[in-house]
């Protein structure tokens, strides 16, 4: 697998620190399970964080501090741990995603948005979107930018946009500075794992009309 598009440094640091949302962390973990380069970078980020913690001066804490921390942990949604080894299922489903859908992309009960575009929502606690997106060859998303961040990991097929071409294992790590229109350029359906932390900003009238239908 020749992966050309990777997680940016800020996303990796946030992931290592455990500050990504559950949906964003799931996409990052799936990419890490496929990408040895990003796994190495994630481990380096962990090491940097550990050294920074070691350099902090100790402080006094209250007697009930441990109970407070444990109570706070119980309230937090499940997070995805950093993948340190290339853990994969026998299919093209990364192991972190297999915990949500099983081991096959071919048995998913897809829902159609418009002809040639299907989705499957994932049960992640997020303010934005957490879903699998399946788009037929030659179909394109409506042009858009972002109010927040978007992570899109290609699991099958490929697409091209203003940034470049994304194939299996590639991840698009985008912020509100990017406007693009992904077009599926593979001969098979393109299946992506997508997470956003805010609604998309469609840049055409058709996009704004269709936004309630798309769920983005």
C-alpha positions as CSV (number, residue, x, y, z in Angstrom):
1,X,0.0,0.0,0.0
2,X,1.5,3.3,-1.1
3,X,0.1,5.9,1.2
4,X,0.8,9.5,0.1
5,X,-1.5,11.6,2.3
6,X,-1.0,11.6,6.1
7,X,-2.3,13.1,9.3
8,X,-0.9,16.6,10.0
9,X,1.2,17.2,13.1
10,X,-1.5,19.1,15.1
11,X,-3.9,16.2,14.6
12,X,-1.3,13.7,15.7
13,X,-0.5,15.7,18.8
14,X,-4.1,16.0,19.7
15,X,-4.6,12.3,19.2
16,X,-1.6,11.4,21.3
17,X,-2.9,13.7,24.0
18,X,-6.4,12.1,23.9
19,X,-8.1,15.4,23.0
20,X,-9.7,14.4,19.7
21,X,-13.5,13.6,19.7
22,X,-14.5,9.9,19.5
23,X,-15.3,10.3,15.8
24,X,-12.1,12.0,14.9
25,X,-10.0,9.6,17.0
26,X,-11.7,6.6,15.3
27,X,-10.6,7.9,11.8
28,X,-7.1,8.7,13.1
29,X,-6.8,5.2,14.7
30,X,-7.9,3.5,11.5
31,X,-5.3,5.4,9.5
32,X,-2.6,4.6,12.0
33,X,-3.4,0.9,11.6
34,X,-2.7,1.3,7.9
35,X,0.2,3.7,7.9
36,X,3.6,2.8,9.5
37,X,4.9,6.4,8.9
38,X,2.1,8.0,11.0
39,X,2.4,5.3,13.7
40,X,6.1,6.2,14.1
41,X,5.1,9.9,14.3
42,X,2.4,9.2,16.8
43,X,4.8,7.3,19.0
44,X,7.2,10.3,18.8
45,X,4.4,12.6,19.9
46,X,3.7,10.3,22.9
47,X,7.4,10.4,23.8
48,X,7.5,14.2,23.6
49,X,4.4,14.4,25.8
50,X,5.9,12.1,28.4
51,X,9.1,14.2,28.6
52,X,7.0,17.4,29.1
53,X,5.1,15.7,31.9
54,X,8.4,14.6,33.6
55,X,9.6,18.2,33.5
56,X,6.6,19.5,35.5
57,X,7.0,20.4,39.1
58,X,4.9,18.3,41.6
59,X,2.0,20.0,43.3
60,X,-0.1,19.2,46.3
61,X,-3.4,17.6,45.7
62,X,-6.5,17.1,47.8
63,X,-7.4,13.9,49.5
64,X,-10.4,13.3,47.2
65,X,-8.5,14.0,43.9
66,X,-8.4,10.4,42.8
67,X,-12.1,10.0,43.3
68,X,-12.7,13.1,41.3
69,X,-10.6,11.9,38.4
70,X,-12.2,8.4,38.4
71,X,-15.6,10.1,38.3
72,X,-14.6,12.3,35.4
73,X,-13.3,9.3,33.5
74,X,-16.7,7.5,33.9
75,X,-18.4,10.4,32.2
76,X,-16.1,10.5,29.2
77,X,-17.1,8.7,26.0
78,X,-15.1,5.8,24.8
79,X,-11.8,6.8,23.1
80,X,-9.7,4.9,20.6
81,X,-6.2,4.0,21.7
82,X,-3.1,4.7,19.7
83,X,-2.3,1.8,17.3
84,X,1.3,0.8,17.8
85,X,1.4,-2.2,15.4
86,X,-0.1,-2.7,12.0
87,X,-3.3,-4.4,13.2
88,X,-5.6,-5.3,10.4
89,X,-8.5,-7.6,9.8
90,X,-8.4,-10.0,6.8
91,X,-10.6,-7.6,4.8
92,X,-10.1,-4.0,4.0
93,X,-11.7,-3.0,7.3
94,X,-9.2,-1.6,9.8
95,X,-9.5,-3.2,13.2
96,X,-10.7,-0.1,15.1
97,X,-13.6,0.2,12.6
98,X,-14.3,-3.6,12.7
99,X,-15.4,-3.1,16.3
100,X,-18.3,-1.0,14.9
101,X,-19.3,-2.7,11.7
102,X,-17.7,-6.2,11.7
103,X,-15.1,-7.4,9.2
104,X,-16.7,-6.6,5.9
105,X,-17.7,-3.5,3.9
106,X,-19.9,-5.6,1.7
107,X,-22.5,-6.5,4.4
108,X,-23.3,-2.9,5.5
109,X,-26.9,-1.8,5.2
110,X,-26.3,1.3,3.2
111,X,-28.8,4.2,3.0
112,X,-29.1,6.2,-0.2
113,X,-28.7,10.0,-0.1
114,X,-29.1,10.6,-3.8
115,X,-28.5,8.2,-6.8
116,X,-24.9,7.0,-6.6
117,X,-24.2,8.2,-3.0
118,X,-24.9,6.1,0.1
119,X,-24.0,6.4,3.8
120,X,-23.9,4.5,7.0
121,X,-23.9,6.4,10.3
122,X,-21.6,5.2,13.1
123,X,-22.6,5.4,16.8
124,X,-19.9,7.9,17.8
125,X,-20.6,10.8,20.3
126,X,-19.8,13.8,18.2
127,X,-21.2,17.3,17.3
128,X,-20.5,16.7,13.6
129,X,-20.7,13.6,11.4
130,X,-19.3,10.1,11.9
131,X,-20.1,7.9,9.0
132,X,-19.1,5.7,6.2
133,X,-19.7,7.2,2.7
134,X,-19.9,5.2,-0.5
135,X,-19.8,7.0,-3.8
136,X,-20.2,5.5,-7.3
137,X,-17.5,6.0,-10.0
138,X,-17.8,9.3,-11.8
139,X,-19.9,10.9,-9.0
140,X,-18.7,14.0,-7.1
141,X,-19.6,15.6,-3.8
142,X,-20.9,19.1,-4.0
143,X,-18.2,21.7,-3.5
144,X,-17.7,22.8,0.0
145,X,-15.5,24.2,2.7
146,X,-15.6,23.7,6.5
147,X,-16.7,25.4,9.7
148,X,-14.4,23.1,11.6
149,X,-12.2,20.1,10.8
150,X,-12.8,17.1,8.6
151,X,-11.0,13.7,8.4
152,X,-11.6,11.5,5.5
153,X,-9.9,8.1,5.2
154,X,-10.2,6.1,2.0
155,X,-10.9,2.4,2.5
156,X,-11.6,1.3,-1.0
157,X,-11.4,3.0,-4.4
158,X,-10.1,6.5,-4.9
159,X,-11.1,10.1,-5.4
160,X,-9.4,13.3,-6.6
161,X,-9.9,16.9,-5.6
162,X,-8.1,20.2,-5.6
163,X,-5.5,18.8,-3.1
164,X,-4.6,15.6,-5.1
165,X,-5.6,12.0,-5.5
166,X,-6.5,9.9,-2.5
167,X,-6.4,6.1,-2.7
168,X,-6.8,3.3,0.0
169,X,-5.0,4.3,3.2
170,X,-4.7,8.0,2.3
171,X,-6.3,10.5,4.7
172,X,-7.5,14.0,4.0
173,X,-6.9,16.1,7.1
174,X,-8.7,19.4,6.3
175,X,-9.6,22.6,8.1
176,X,-11.7,25.7,7.4
177,X,-9.0,27.0,4.9
178,X,-9.7,24.3,2.4
179,X,-12.5,24.3,-0.3
180,X,-12.8,21.2,-2.5
181,X,-15.0,18.9,-4.5
182,X,-14.0,15.3,-4.3
183,X,-14.7,13.3,-7.5
184,X,-14.5,9.5,-7.6
185,X,-12.0,8.5,-10.2
186,X,-11.8,4.7,-9.6
187,X,-13.6,2.0,-11.5
188,X,-15.2,0.8,-8.3
189,X,-17.2,2.6,-5.6
190,X,-15.1,4.7,-3.3
191,X,-15.8,4.0,0.3
192,X,-14.5,6.4,2.9
193,X,-14.6,6.8,6.7
194,X,-15.5,10.4,7.4
195,X,-15.6,12.5,10.6
196,X,-16.4,16.2,11.0
197,X,-16.7,18.4,14.1
198,X,-19.0,21.0,12.5
199,X,-21.4,21.2,9.6
200,X,-19.9,21.6,6.1
201,X,-20.2,24.9,4.3
202,X,-21.5,24.2,0.8
203,X,-20.5,26.9,-1.6
204,X,-23.2,26.6,-4.2
205,X,-27.0,27.2,-4.0
206,X,-27.7,23.6,-4.8
207,X,-25.4,22.5,-2.0
208,X,-27.1,24.7,0.5
209,X,-30.5,23.4,-0.7
210,X,-29.3,19.7,-0.5
211,X,-27.5,20.0,2.9
212,X,-30.5,18.9,5.0
213,X,-30.8,15.8,2.7
214,X,-27.1,14.9,2.9
215,X,-26.8,15.1,6.7
216,X,-23.6,17.0,6.4
